[in-house]
Amino acid sequence: MAINSALTSDTWNDFNESIVDLAVDVGAREIGVVVDFDPTFYSEFGTQNIVDRLWRVVEYGRSRGVVLTGYWHQIFQVMLGFDVVADRGFKNCSAKGAQFSIEPNGSVFSCKAGSTLLGNISDEERILDSEEYLSHARLRRNNPEFCKGCEIEGFCGGLCLGPLEKKYDAVDVVEPAACEFYRGITRKHIESLKPHEIATFDLEERAEEA
């Protein structure tokens, strides 16, 4: 059993360690946290404030045996090779070339939050050949130009595609403030790693043993 929660502008004052206590009380060992997909959230509240607010609850969860996960956590999971689908390519956003969202009337979008109509499921072959789909599919392997040189470039697909598409009317874009959040929370996870949590091969130690 898991609990889902959200860290957004509406829940900012209420998101704290109490969600972990609730999870423990009901026997849940995982909390899926959706961090706001609205691009303005990150600039309004400040990326470091958001990182610190979330990390405080992550650490408290660890102390009580509860793990917090979410799109923001998938970047770290991919780095460690946990729950990684072979050749997934889409990092933390499967809407970028790796899924379809099909409406009851057959309309196909890349995601239920996306706004680009790719076609109708009755004409599947045309969809796969369309430029609309191919522009999404290219993002499986190639991030937007802005991402080049980023320390998590190979693991992150950026903010949820839907809100970006709605704000910029494009899919090969990023929200810089959200990028700072993803980098910040990923650094926190890396810095908190314990030696036993990831397989390592220490050449220096092996040399001393020899």
TITI-448129 format. One record per residue: residue number from 1; x, z, y of N, C-alpha, C, O in turn. Coordinates in steps of 0.2 Angstrom, whole numbers, padded with zeros to 4 digits. Each point is the difference from the previous one (the first is absolute). Example, Ala and Ser with C-alpha at 12.3 -4.5 7.8 and 13.67 -1.06 7.14 Angstrom:
2
> k	n_u	n_w	n_v	ca_u	ca_w	ca_v	c_u	c_w	c_v	o_u	o_w	o_v
> 1	0066	0039	-0028	-0004	0000	0006	0004	0000	0006	0005	0003	-0001
> 2	-0007	-0007	0006	0004	0001	0006	-0004	0003	0005	0003	0001	0006
END
This chain:
210
> k	n_u	n_w	n_v	ca_u	ca_w	ca_v	c_u	c_w	c_v	o_u	o_w	o_v
> 1	0004	0000	-0006	-0004	0000	0006	0004	0000	0006	0005	0003	0000
> 2	-0007	-0007	0005	0004	0000	0006	-0005	0000	0006	-0006	-0001	0000
> 3	0009	0003	0006	-0004	0000	0006	0002	-0005	0005	0006	-0001	0000
> 4	-0010	-0002	0004	0002	-0005	0005	-0002	0003	0007	-0005	0004	0001
> 5	0010	-0005	0003	0000	0003	0007	0002	-0006	0005	0002	-0005	-0002
> 6	-0003	0007	0008	0002	-0005	0005	0003	0004	0006	-0002	0005	0002
> 7	0008	-0008	0001	0003	0002	0006	-0001	-0005	0005	0003	-0005	0000
> 8	-0008	0006	0004	-0002	-0005	0005	-0001	0004	0007	0001	0006	0001
> 9	-0003	-0010	0004	-0001	0003	0007	-0006	0005	-0001	0000	0005	0004
> 10	-0005	-0006	-0008	-0006	0004	-0001	0002	0007	-0004	-0004	0005	0001
> 11	0009	-0006	-0005	0001	0006	-0005	0007	0004	0002	0002	0004	-0003
> 12	0001	-0007	0009	0006	0003	0002	0000	0008	0000	0005	0003	-0002
> 13	-0009	0000	0005	0000	0007	0001	-0002	0004	-0006	0001	0006	-0001
> 14	-0004	-0010	-0004	-0002	0003	-0006	0005	-0001	-0006	-0001	0003	-0006
> 15	0005	-0007	0006	0005	-0002	-0005	0006	0005	0000	0004	0000	0004
> 16	-0004	0004	-0009	0005	0005	-0001	0000	0003	-0007	-0002	-0003	-0005
> 17	0006	0008	0004	0001	0003	-0007	-0006	0002	-0004	0000	0000	-0006
> 18	-0005	0001	0010	-0006	0002	-0004	-0003	-0005	-0005	-0003	0002	-0005
> 19	0005	-0009	0006	-0002	-0005	-0005	0003	0001	-0006	-0002	-0001	-0006
> 20	0008	0004	0006	0004	0001	-0006	-0003	0006	-0004	-0001	0000	-0006
> 21	-0001	0006	0010	-0003	0005	-0003	-0007	-0002	-0003	-0001	0003	-0005
> 22	-0002	-0007	0008	-0006	-0003	-0003	0001	-0003	-0007	-0004	0001	-0005
> 23	0009	-0005	0005	0002	-0004	-0006	0002	0005	-0005	-0002	-0001	-0006
> 24	0005	0006	0007	0002	0005	-0005	-0006	0004	-0002	-0001	0001	-0006
> 25	-0004	0000	0010	-0006	0004	-0002	-0004	-0004	-0005	-0003	0003	-0004
> 26	0003	-0010	0005	-0004	-0004	-0004	0003	-0003	-0006	-0002	-0004	-0004
> 27	0009	0006	0003	0004	-0003	-0005	0003	-0007	0001	0001	-0003	-0005
> 28	-0001	0001	0011	0003	-0007	0001	0007	0001	0001	0002	0004	0004
> 29	0002	-0009	-0006	0007	0000	0000	0003	-0006	0005	0006	0000	0001
> 30	-0011	-0004	0002	0002	-0005	0004	-0005	-0001	0006	-0006	0001	-0001
> 31	0009	-0002	0006	-0004	-0002	0006	0002	-0007	0003	0006	-0001	0002
> 32	-0011	-0003	-0002	0002	-0007	0003	-0002	0000	0007	-0006	0002	0002
> 33	0011	-0003	0002	-0001	0001	0008	0000	-0007	0003	0005	-0003	-0001
> 34	-0010	0001	0004	0000	-0006	0004	0001	0001	0007	-0003	0004	0003
> 35	0009	-0006	-0001	0002	0001	0007	-0003	-0006	0004	0001	-0006	-0002
> 36	-0004	0008	0007	-0004	-0005	0004	0003	-0007	0001	0006	-0001	0001
> 37	-0010	-0004	-0003	0002	-0007	0000	-0001	-0003	0007	0002	-0006	0002
> 38	-0005	0010	0003	-0001	-0003	0007	0007	0000	0003	0003	0005	0001
> 39	-0001	-0011	0001	0007	0000	0004	0001	0005	0005	0006	0002	0002
> 40	-0011	-0001	0002	0000	0004	0006	0002	0008	-0002	0002	0003	0005
> 41	-0004	-0001	-0011	0001	0007	-0002	0007	0002	0001	0002	0005	0002
> 42	0003	-0010	-0004	0007	0002	0000	0003	0001	0007	0004	0004	0001
> 43	-0006	-0008	0004	0002	0000	0006	-0003	0006	0004	0003	0003	0004
> 44	-0009	-0002	-0006	-0004	0006	0004	0002	0007	-0002	0001	0004	0004
> 45	0001	-0003	-0011	0002	0006	-0002	0007	0001	0000	0003	0006	-0001
> 46	0001	-0011	0001	0007	0000	-0001	0002	0000	-0007	-0002	0004	-0004
> 47	0007	-0009	0002	0002	0000	-0007	0003	0006	-0003	-0001	0002	-0005
> 48	0005	0001	0009	0004	0006	-0002	-0005	0006	-0001	0001	0004	-0005
> 49	-0006	-0003	0009	-0005	0005	-0001	-0004	-0002	-0006	-0002	0005	-0004
> 50	0000	-0011	0002	-0003	-0002	-0006	0004	0002	-0006	-0002	0003	-0005
> 51	0008	-0005	0005	0005	0001	-0005	0000	0008	-0002	0000	0002	-0005
> 52	0001	0002	0011	0001	0007	-0001	-0006	0003	-0003	0000	0004	-0004
> 53	-0006	-0006	0007	-0007	0003	-0003	-0001	-0002	-0007	-0001	0005	-0004
> 54	0003	-0011	0002	-0001	-0002	-0007	0005	0004	-0005	-0002	0002	-0005
> 55	0008	-0002	0008	0006	0003	-0004	-0001	0007	-0001	0001	0003	-0006
> 56	-0004	0001	0010	-0001	0007	0000	-0005	0001	-0006	0001	0005	-0004
> 57	-0006	-0009	0003	-0005	0000	-0005	0003	-0002	-0007	-0001	0003	-0005
> 58	0005	-0008	0005	0004	-0002	-0006	0004	0005	-0003	0000	0002	-0006
> 59	0004	0002	0011	0004	0005	-0003	-0004	0006	-0002	0002	0003	-0005
> 60	-0007	-0001	0008	-0004	0005	-0002	-0003	-0002	-0007	-0001	0004	-0004
> 61	-0001	-0010	0003	-0003	-0002	-0006	0005	0000	-0006	-0002	0003	-0005
> 62	0008	-0004	0007	0005	0001	-0005	0001	0007	-0003	0001	0001	-0005
> 63	-0001	0003	0010	0000	0007	-0001	-0005	0003	-0005	0000	0005	-0003
> 64	-0006	-0009	0003	-0006	0002	-0004	-0001	-0004	-0006	-0006	0000	-0003
> 65	0010	-0005	0002	-0001	-0005	-0006	-0004	-0005	0002	-0003	-0003	-0005
> 66	0002	0001	0011	-0005	-0006	0002	0004	-0005	0003	0004	0001	0005
> 67	-0005	-0007	-0007	0004	-0006	0003	-0005	-0004	0004	-0006	-0001	-0001
> 68	0009	-0001	0007	-0004	-0004	0005	0003	-0007	-0001	0006	-0001	0000
> 69	-0011	-0004	0000	0002	-0007	-0001	-0005	-0004	0005	-0004	0003	0003
> 70	0006	-0009	-0003	-0004	-0005	0004	0004	-0006	0001	0006	-0001	-0003
> 71	-0008	-0004	0007	0003	-0006	0002	0007	0001	0003	0005	-0003	-0002
> 72	-0004	0008	0006	0006	0002	0003	0005	0003	-0006	0006	-0001	0001
> 73	-0009	0004	-0006	0005	0002	-0005	0002	-0005	-0005	0005	0001	-0004
> 74	-0009	-0007	0003	0002	-0005	-0004	0007	-0003	0001	0003	-0002	-0004
> 75	-0001	0002	0011	0007	-0002	0001	0005	0004	-0003	0005	-0003	-0003
> 76	-0006	0009	0003	0005	0005	-0004	-0001	-0001	-0007	0006	0000	-0004
> 77	-0012	-0001	0001	-0001	-0001	-0007	0004	-0007	-0002	0003	0000	-0006
> 78	-0004	-0005	0010	0004	-0006	-0002	0007	0001	0000	0004	-0003	-0005
> 79	-0001	0007	0010	0007	0001	0000	0003	0003	-0007	0005	-0001	-0002
> 80	-0009	0006	0000	0002	0004	-0006	-0002	-0004	-0007	0002	0002	-0005
> 81	-0006	-0007	0006	-0002	-0004	-0006	-0006	0003	-0004	-0001	-0001	-0006
> 82	-0003	0006	0010	-0006	0003	-0003	-0006	-0004	0000	-0001	-0003	0006
> 83	-0002	0002	-0011	-0007	-0004	0000	0001	-0007	0004	-0004	-0002	0003
> 84	0009	-0001	-0005	0002	-0007	0003	-0003	-0005	-0004	0003	-0001	-0006
> 85	-0007	-0004	0008	-0002	-0005	-0003	0006	-0006	0000	0002	-0001	0005
> 86	-0001	-0002	-0011	0006	-0005	0000	-0002	-0005	0005	-0005	-0003	0000
> 87	0010	0001	0004	0000	-0005	0005	-0006	0001	0005	-0003	-0005	0002
> 88	0001	0011	0000	-0005	0001	0004	0001	-0003	0007	-0005	-0003	0002
> 89	0011	0003	0001	0001	-0003	0006	-0004	0002	0006	0003	0000	0005
> 90	-0009	0002	-0006	-0004	0002	0006	0001	0007	0002	-0003	0002	0005
> 91	0008	0002	-0008	0002	0006	0003	-0006	0005	0000	-0003	0002	-0005
> 92	0001	0000	0011	-0005	0005	0001	-0007	-0003	0002	-0004	0003	0002
> 93	0004	-0010	-0002	-0006	-0003	0003	-0002	-0006	-0005	0003	-0005	0001
> 94	-0007	0006	-0006	-0002	-0005	-0005	-0004	-0006	0003	-0001	-0005	-0003
> 95	-0002	0006	0009	-0003	-0005	0004	0004	-0006	0002	-0002	-0006	0001
> 96	0009	0007	-0001	0004	-0005	0002	0003	-0004	-0006	0005	0000	-0002
> 97	-0010	-0004	0000	0002	-0005	-0005	-0001	0002	-0007	0002	-0004	-0005
> 98	-0005	0010	0003	-0001	0002	-0007	-0007	0002	-0002	0000	0003	-0005
> 99	-0005	-0004	0009	-0006	0002	-0002	-0006	-0004	0004	0002	-0003	0005
> 100	-0008	0002	-0008	-0006	-0002	0003	-0005	0005	0001	0000	0004	-0005
> 101	-0004	-0004	0010	-0006	0004	0001	-0006	-0005	0000	0000	-0004	0004
> 102	-0004	0005	-0009	-0005	-0005	-0001	-0007	0004	0002	-0002	0005	-0003
> 103	-0001	-0008	0008	-0007	0002	0002	-0005	-0002	-0005	0000	-0004	-0004
> 104	-0006	0008	0004	-0006	-0002	-0004	-0002	-0007	0000	-0002	-0003	-0005
> 105	0003	0000	0011	-0002	-0007	0001	0005	-0005	-0002	-0001	-0006	0001
> 106	0007	0008	-0004	0005	-0004	-0002	0006	-0001	0005	0005	-0003	-0001
> 107	-0006	0005	0007	0005	-0001	0005	0006	0004	-0002	0000	0006	-0002
> 108	0006	-0009	0004	0006	0003	-0003	0005	0001	0007	0001	-0004	0004
> 109	0001	0011	-0004	0005	0002	0005	0006	0003	-0004	-0001	0001	-0006
> 110	0006	0000	0010	0006	0003	-0003	-0001	0007	-0001	0003	0003	-0004
> 111	-0008	0000	0008	-0001	0007	-0001	-0007	0002	0003	-0002	-0004	0004
> 112	-0001	0009	-0006	-0007	0002	0003	0001	0001	0008	-0005	0000	0003
> 113	0011	0002	-0001	0001	0001	0007	0002	-0006	0004	0000	0000	0006
> 114	0002	-0006	-0010	0002	-0006	0003	-0005	-0004	0004	-0006	0001	-0002
> 115	0007	-0005	0006	-0005	-0004	0004	0001	-0008	-0001	-0004	-0004	0002
> 116	0009	0002	-0006	0001	-0007	-0001	-0003	-0002	-0006	0002	0002	-0006
> 117	-0007	-0006	0006	-0004	-0003	-0006	0004	-0005	-0003	0002	-0005	0003
> 118	0000	0006	-0010	0004	-0004	-0003	-0004	-0006	-0004	0003	-0005	-0002
> 119	-0009	0007	0001	-0004	-0005	-0003	-0005	0003	-0004	-0002	0006	0001
> 120	-0001	-0010	-0006	-0005	0003	-0005	0003	0000	-0007	0003	-0004	-0002
> 121	-0005	0009	-0002	0003	0001	-0006	-0002	-0006	-0005	0004	-0001	-0005
> 122	-0009	-0002	0007	-0002	-0006	-0004	0005	-0006	0000	0000	-0005	-0004
> 123	0004	0005	0009	0005	-0005	0001	0007	0003	0000	0004	0000	0005
> 124	-0002	0004	-0010	0006	0003	-0001	0006	-0004	0002	0005	0003	0003
> 125	-0005	-0009	-0006	0006	-0004	0001	0002	-0002	0007	0005	0000	0002
> 126	-0011	-0001	0002	0001	-0002	0007	0003	0006	0003	0004	0000	0005
> 127	-0006	0006	-0006	0002	0007	0003	0008	0000	-0001	0003	0001	0005
> 128	-0001	-0002	-0011	0007	0001	-0002	0005	-0005	0004	0005	0001	0001
> 129	-0008	-0006	0001	0004	-0006	0003	-0001	0001	0008	0003	-0004	0003
> 130	-0008	0008	-0001	-0001	0000	0007	0006	0003	0004	0003	0005	-0002
> 131	-0002	-0007	0008	0005	0003	0005	-0002	0007	0001	0004	0004	0001
> 132	-0011	-0002	0000	-0002	0007	0001	0003	0004	-0005	0003	0006	0001
> 133	-0004	-0008	-0008	0003	0005	-0005	0007	0000	0000	0003	0005	-0001
> 134	0000	-0011	0002	0008	-0001	-0001	0003	0005	0006	0005	0002	-0002
> 135	-0008	-0002	0007	0003	0004	0006	0000	0008	-0002	0004	0003	0002
> 136	-0009	-0001	-0006	0000	0006	-0003	0005	0001	-0005	0004	0005	-0001
> 137	-0004	-0010	-0004	0004	0000	-0006	0008	0001	0002	0004	0003	-0003
> 138	-0002	-0007	0009	0007	0000	0002	0002	0007	0001	0006	0002	0000
> 139	-0011	0003	0002	0002	0007	0002	0002	0004	-0006	0002	0006	0001
> 140	-0003	-0009	-0007	0002	0004	-0006	0007	0001	0000	0003	0005	-0002
> 141	0001	-0010	0004	0007	0000	0000	0003	0001	0007	0006	0003	0000
> 142	-0009	-0006	0005	0003	-0001	0006	-0004	0004	0005	-0006	-0001	0002
> 143	0009	0006	0001	-0003	0004	0005	0000	-0004	0007	0004	-0004	0001
> 144	-0008	0006	0004	0001	-0003	0007	0007	0001	0002	0004	0004	-0002
> 145	-0002	-0009	0007	0006	0000	0003	0002	0007	0003	0006	0002	-0001
> 146	-0010	0002	0004	0001	0006	0003	0003	0005	-0005	0004	0004	0001
> 147	-0005	-0005	-0008	0002	0005	-0005	0007	-0001	-0002	0003	0004	-0003
> 148	0000	-0010	0005	0007	-0001	-0003	0005	0005	0003	0001	0001	0006
> 149	0003	0002	-0011	0005	0005	0002	-0003	0007	0000	0004	0005	0000
> 150	-0011	-0004	-0002	-0003	0007	0000	0003	0003	-0006	0001	-0003	-0005
> 151	0000	0010	0005	0003	0003	-0006	-0005	0000	-0006	0002	0002	-0005
> 152	-0008	-0003	0006	-0005	0000	-0006	-0003	-0007	0000	-0005	-0001	-0003
> 153	0008	-0004	0005	-0002	-0007	0000	-0003	-0002	-0007	-0005	-0003	-0001
> 154	0009	0004	-0004	-0001	-0002	-0007	-0006	0004	-0003	-0002	-0002	-0006
> 155	0000	0007	0009	-0005	0004	-0004	-0007	0001	0004	-0005	0002	-0003
> 156	0005	-0004	0009	-0006	0001	0005	-0003	-0006	0001	0004	-0005	0002
> 157	-0010	0004	-0002	-0004	-0005	0002	-0003	0001	0007	-0004	-0005	0003
> 158	0005	0010	0000	-0003	0002	0007	-0007	0003	0000	-0002	0002	-0006
> 159	-0001	-0002	0011	-0006	0003	0001	-0005	-0004	-0004	0001	-0006	-0001
> 160	-0007	0009	-0001	-0006	-0003	-0003	-0001	-0007	0003	-0001	0000	0007
> 161	0000	-0005	-0011	0000	-0007	0003	-0007	-0001	0004	0001	-0003	0006
> 162	-0006	0006	-0008	-0006	-0001	0004	0000	0002	0007	-0002	-0004	0005
> 163	0004	0010	-0003	0000	0002	0007	0005	-0004	0004	-0001	-0002	0006
> 164	0007	0000	-0009	0005	-0005	0004	-0004	-0007	0001	0001	-0002	0005
> 165	-0004	0000	-0010	-0003	-0007	0001	-0006	0001	0005	0000	-0005	0004
> 166	-0003	0010	-0003	-0005	0001	0005	0003	0001	0007	-0003	-0003	0004
> 167	0008	0006	-0004	0003	0001	0007	0004	-0006	0002	-0001	-0002	0006
> 168	0005	-0001	-0010	0004	-0005	0002	-0002	-0007	-0002	0003	-0005	0002
> 169	-0008	0004	-0006	-0003	-0006	-0002	0006	-0004	-0004	0001	-0006	0001
> 170	0003	0010	-0005	0005	-0003	-0004	0002	0005	-0006	-0002	0006	0001
> 171	0005	-0009	-0006	0002	0005	-0005	0007	0001	-0001	0002	0005	-0003
> 172	0002	-0009	0006	0008	0001	0000	0002	0004	0006	0005	-0002	0004
> 173	-0008	0008	-0003	0002	0004	0006	0000	0007	-0002	-0002	0002	-0006
> 174	0005	0002	0010	0000	0008	-0001	-0002	0004	0006	-0001	-0003	0005
> 175	0000	0009	-0007	-0001	0005	0006	0006	0004	0000	0001	0005	-0004
> 176	0003	-0006	0009	0006	0004	0001	0000	0008	-0001	0004	0003	-0003
> 177	-0009	-0001	0006	-0001	0008	0000	-0002	0002	-0007	0003	0005	-0003
> 178	-0006	-0009	-0001	-0002	0002	-0007	0007	-0001	-0004	0001	0004	-0005
> 179	0003	-0009	0007	0006	-0001	-0004	0004	0007	0001	0004	0002	-0005
> 180	-0004	0001	0011	0004	0006	0001	-0002	0005	-0005	0003	0004	-0003
> 181	-0010	-0004	0002	-0003	0005	-0004	0002	-0001	-0008	0002	0005	-0003
> 182	-0002	-0011	0001	0002	-0001	-0007	0007	0001	-0001	0002	0003	-0005
> 183	0002	-0004	0010	0008	0001	-0001	0001	0008	0000	0003	0002	-0004
> 184	-0007	0001	0009	0001	0007	0000	-0002	0004	-0006	0003	0005	-0002
> 185	-0009	-0006	-0001	-0002	0003	-0006	0004	-0001	-0006	0001	0004	-0004
> 186	0001	-0011	0004	0005	-0001	-0006	0006	0003	0001	0003	0003	-0005
> 187	0000	-0002	0011	0006	0004	0000	-0001	0007	-0002	0005	0003	-0003
> 188	-0010	0000	0005	-0002	0007	-0002	0000	0000	-0008	0003	0005	-0002
> 189	-0006	-0009	-0001	0000	0000	-0008	0007	-0001	-0003	0002	0004	-0004
> 190	0002	-0008	0007	0007	-0002	-0002	0004	0007	0001	0004	0002	-0005
> 191	-0004	0000	0011	0004	0006	0001	-0002	0006	-0004	0004	0005	-0001
> 192	-0010	-0004	-0001	-0002	0006	-0004	0001	-0001	-0008	-0002	0004	-0004
> 193	0004	-0010	0002	0002	-0001	-0007	0004	0005	-0003	0006	0002	0003
> 194	-0007	0000	-0009	0004	0005	-0003	0004	-0005	-0006	-0003	-0005	-0002
> 195	0009	0007	0001	0004	-0004	-0005	-0004	-0002	-0006	0001	-0005	-0003
> 196	-0005	0010	0000	-0003	-0001	-0006	-0006	-0005	0000	-0003	-0002	-0005
> 197	0001	0000	0011	-0006	-0004	0001	0001	-0007	-0001	-0004	-0004	0000
> 198	0011	0002	0000	0001	-0007	0000	0007	-0001	-0004	0004	0003	0001
> 199	-0004	-0008	-0006	0006	-0001	-0004	0005	-0003	0004	0000	-0004	0004
> 200	0006	0007	-0004	0006	-0002	0004	0006	0000	-0005	0000	0003	-0006
> 201	0005	-0007	0008	0006	0000	-0004	0006	0001	0005	0002	-0004	0004
> 202	0001	0010	-0004	0005	0002	0004	0007	-0001	-0002	0002	0003	-0005
> 203	0001	-0009	0007	0006	-0002	-0002	0006	0005	0001	0004	0001	-0004
> 204	-0005	0003	0010	0006	0005	0001	0000	0005	-0005	0005	0002	-0002
> 205	-0012	0001	0001	0000	0005	-0005	0002	-0002	-0007	0004	0004	-0003
> 206	-0005	-0010	0001	0002	-0003	-0006	0007	-0001	-0001	0003	0002	-0005
> 207	0000	-0004	0011	0008	0000	0000	0003	0007	-0001	0005	0000	-0003
> 208	-0008	0005	0006	0003	0006	-0001	0000	0003	-0007	0004	0003	-0002
> 209	-0010	-0005	-0001	-0001	0002	-0007	0005	-0003	-0005	0003	0003	-0004
> 210	-0002	-0010	0006	0005	-0003	-0004	0007	0002	0001	0005	-0002	-0003
END
